Amino acid sequence: MTILRFYYDQGITSDGQNGGTLWSAVEVVGSQTVSETDYAKYLGGVFHFDINSPDHCADVLSEIEKVERGESEKAGWTGNAFFTDIYRDRVEVEHQQFVDHPDWPLWSCPLGEFKVALRGWKSFLELPVNMNSEVLVELPNG
């Protein structure tokens, strides 16, 4: 079972102290495996940099529905940091700057997991921007 936690963290000021601006973050709760931490690395990156508003989440969810209904073979986009392709069975994510880098290989997850995570991310973005805002999402297996 993989549980994602969406929350706000406080940045560091120029003098190295806490108190900078709040930024969105994603972590895997209780993660012990590399494959689970990849969810935070890749989904966190895609969500933070490339799908960073509730409206954009809704647009992506709409594109997912078109792929699921067979109206489109795939959906995809080039975001600020990642290439993302959505197929009927999976979502593939590749970092734009580190293509073919061993620390950032092409990554994929089942479409159902991506969709559940994206819905949780959308719910999180609709909360007030403060340190108390948090959403936990349990991903389905496969």
WOSULHU-V604038 format. One record per residue. N is the residue number from 1. SS is DSSP state (@ for helix, = for strand, . for the rest). PSI is psi in degrees with one decimal (999 if undefined). D_FIRST is the distance of its C-alpha to the first C-alpha in whole Angstrom. Layout:
# WOSULHU-V604038
n:N ss:SS psi:PSI d_first:D_FIRST
n:N ss:SS psi:PSI d_first:D_FIRST
This chain:
# WOSULHU-V604038
n:1 ss:. psi:129.6 d_first:0
n:2 ss:= psi:126.4 d_first:4
n:3 ss:= psi:124.2 d_first:7
n:4 ss:= psi:141.5 d_first:10
n:5 ss:= psi:120.9 d_first:13
n:6 ss:= psi:131.6 d_first:16
n:7 ss:= psi:172.4 d_first:20
n:8 ss:= psi:139.3 d_first:23
n:9 ss:= psi:157.2 d_first:24
n:10 ss:= psi:130.8 d_first:28
n:11 ss:= psi:173.3 d_first:30
n:12 ss:= psi:137.3 d_first:32
n:13 ss:. psi:171.1 d_first:36
n:14 ss:. psi:-22.7 d_first:39
n:15 ss:. psi:13.2 d_first:40
n:16 ss:. psi:10.5 d_first:36
n:17 ss:. psi:152.7 d_first:36
n:18 ss:= psi:153.5 d_first:33
n:19 ss:= psi:3.4 d_first:34
n:20 ss:= psi:-171.3 d_first:34
n:21 ss:= psi:155.7 d_first:32
n:22 ss:= psi:141.8 d_first:29
n:23 ss:= psi:148.4 d_first:26
n:24 ss:= psi:148.0 d_first:23
n:25 ss:= psi:157.7 d_first:20
n:26 ss:= psi:135.4 d_first:16
n:27 ss:= psi:158.4 d_first:14
n:28 ss:= psi:123.4 d_first:10
n:29 ss:. psi:126.1 d_first:10
n:30 ss:. psi:23.1 d_first:10
n:31 ss:. psi:138.0 d_first:9
n:32 ss:. psi:-13.3 d_first:11
n:33 ss:. psi:153.6 d_first:11
n:34 ss:@ psi:-41.5 d_first:14
n:35 ss:@ psi:-35.0 d_first:12
n:36 ss:@ psi:-41.4 d_first:9
n:37 ss:@ psi:-23.8 d_first:12
n:38 ss:@ psi:-29.6 d_first:14
n:39 ss:@ psi:-45.1 d_first:12
n:40 ss:@ psi:-40.9 d_first:14
n:41 ss:@ psi:-52.3 d_first:17
n:42 ss:@ psi:-51.7 d_first:18
n:43 ss:@ psi:-39.5 d_first:16
n:44 ss:@ psi:-42.9 d_first:18
n:45 ss:@ psi:-48.5 d_first:21
n:46 ss:@ psi:-46.1 d_first:21
n:47 ss:@ psi:-48.6 d_first:21
n:48 ss:@ psi:-45.9 d_first:23
n:49 ss:@ psi:-30.1 d_first:26
n:50 ss:@ psi:-22.7 d_first:26
n:51 ss:. psi:74.0 d_first:24
n:52 ss:. psi:28.5 d_first:26
n:53 ss:. psi:153.3 d_first:27
n:54 ss:@ psi:-37.8 d_first:26
n:55 ss:@ psi:-40.9 d_first:29
n:56 ss:@ psi:-38.4 d_first:27
n:57 ss:@ psi:-45.3 d_first:24
n:58 ss:@ psi:-39.9 d_first:26
n:59 ss:@ psi:-43.9 d_first:28
n:60 ss:@ psi:-41.0 d_first:25
n:61 ss:@ psi:-36.5 d_first:23
n:62 ss:@ psi:-41.8 d_first:26
n:63 ss:@ psi:-38.3 d_first:27
n:64 ss:@ psi:-44.0 d_first:23
n:65 ss:@ psi:-39.1 d_first:25
n:66 ss:@ psi:-40.3 d_first:28
n:67 ss:@ psi:-43.5 d_first:26
n:68 ss:@ psi:-35.8 d_first:24
n:69 ss:@ psi:-7.5 d_first:27
n:70 ss:. psi:8.4 d_first:29
n:71 ss:. psi:-26.8 d_first:31
n:72 ss:. psi:143.5 d_first:30
n:73 ss:. psi:-38.4 d_first:29
n:74 ss:. psi:163.3 d_first:27
n:75 ss:= psi:150.1 d_first:27
n:76 ss:= psi:165.6 d_first:27
n:77 ss:= psi:160.6 d_first:29
n:78 ss:= psi:114.0 d_first:30
n:79 ss:. psi:-160.1 d_first:29
n:80 ss:. psi:-25.8 d_first:30
n:81 ss:. psi:-19.8 d_first:28
n:82 ss:= psi:152.3 d_first:26
n:83 ss:= psi:130.0 d_first:26
n:84 ss:= psi:128.2 d_first:24
n:85 ss:= psi:131.7 d_first:24
n:86 ss:= psi:123.5 d_first:23
n:87 ss:. psi:172.6 d_first:23
n:88 ss:. psi:-27.9 d_first:22
n:89 ss:. psi:-11.0 d_first:19
n:90 ss:= psi:167.7 d_first:18
n:91 ss:= psi:130.9 d_first:19
n:92 ss:= psi:136.8 d_first:21
n:93 ss:= psi:132.6 d_first:21
n:94 ss:= psi:133.9 d_first:24
n:95 ss:= psi:135.0 d_first:26
n:96 ss:. psi:-41.5 d_first:29
n:97 ss:. psi:-25.5 d_first:31
n:98 ss:. psi:38.0 d_first:29
n:99 ss:. psi:134.5 d_first:29
n:100 ss:. psi:17.2 d_first:29
n:101 ss:. psi:134.6 d_first:28
n:102 ss:@ psi:-25.2 d_first:26
n:103 ss:@ psi:-13.2 d_first:24
n:104 ss:@ psi:62.1 d_first:23
n:105 ss:. psi:164.6 d_first:23
n:106 ss:. psi:132.7 d_first:22
n:107 ss:= psi:146.0 d_first:19
n:108 ss:= psi:158.9 d_first:17
n:109 ss:= psi:160.3 d_first:14
n:110 ss:= psi:143.4 d_first:14
n:111 ss:@ psi:-40.8 d_first:16
n:112 ss:@ psi:-40.1 d_first:14
n:113 ss:@ psi:-43.2 d_first:11
n:114 ss:@ psi:-43.4 d_first:14
n:115 ss:@ psi:-42.8 d_first:16
n:116 ss:@ psi:-43.8 d_first:13
n:117 ss:@ psi:-42.7 d_first:13
n:118 ss:@ psi:-39.4 d_first:17
n:119 ss:@ psi:-40.8 d_first:18
n:120 ss:@ psi:-41.0 d_first:16
n:121 ss:@ psi:-43.1 d_first:18
n:122 ss:@ psi:-45.3 d_first:21
n:123 ss:@ psi:-41.0 d_first:21
n:124 ss:@ psi:-46.2 d_first:20
n:125 ss:@ psi:-20.0 d_first:24
n:126 ss:. psi:-8.0 d_first:25
n:127 ss:. psi:162.0 d_first:25
n:128 ss:. psi:147.8 d_first:28
n:129 ss:. psi:94.4 d_first:28
n:130 ss:. psi:169.9 d_first:28
n:131 ss:. psi:-15.4 d_first:26
n:132 ss:. psi:-10.4 d_first:25
n:133 ss:. psi:130.5 d_first:23
n:134 ss:= psi:141.9 d_first:19
n:135 ss:= psi:132.3 d_first:16
n:136 ss:= psi:135.1 d_first:13
n:137 ss:= psi:124.9 d_first:11
n:138 ss:= psi:120.7 d_first:7
n:139 ss:= psi:140.6 d_first:7
n:140 ss:. psi:157.2 d_first:7
n:141 ss:. psi:106.7 d_first:7
n:142 ss:. psi:999 d_first:10
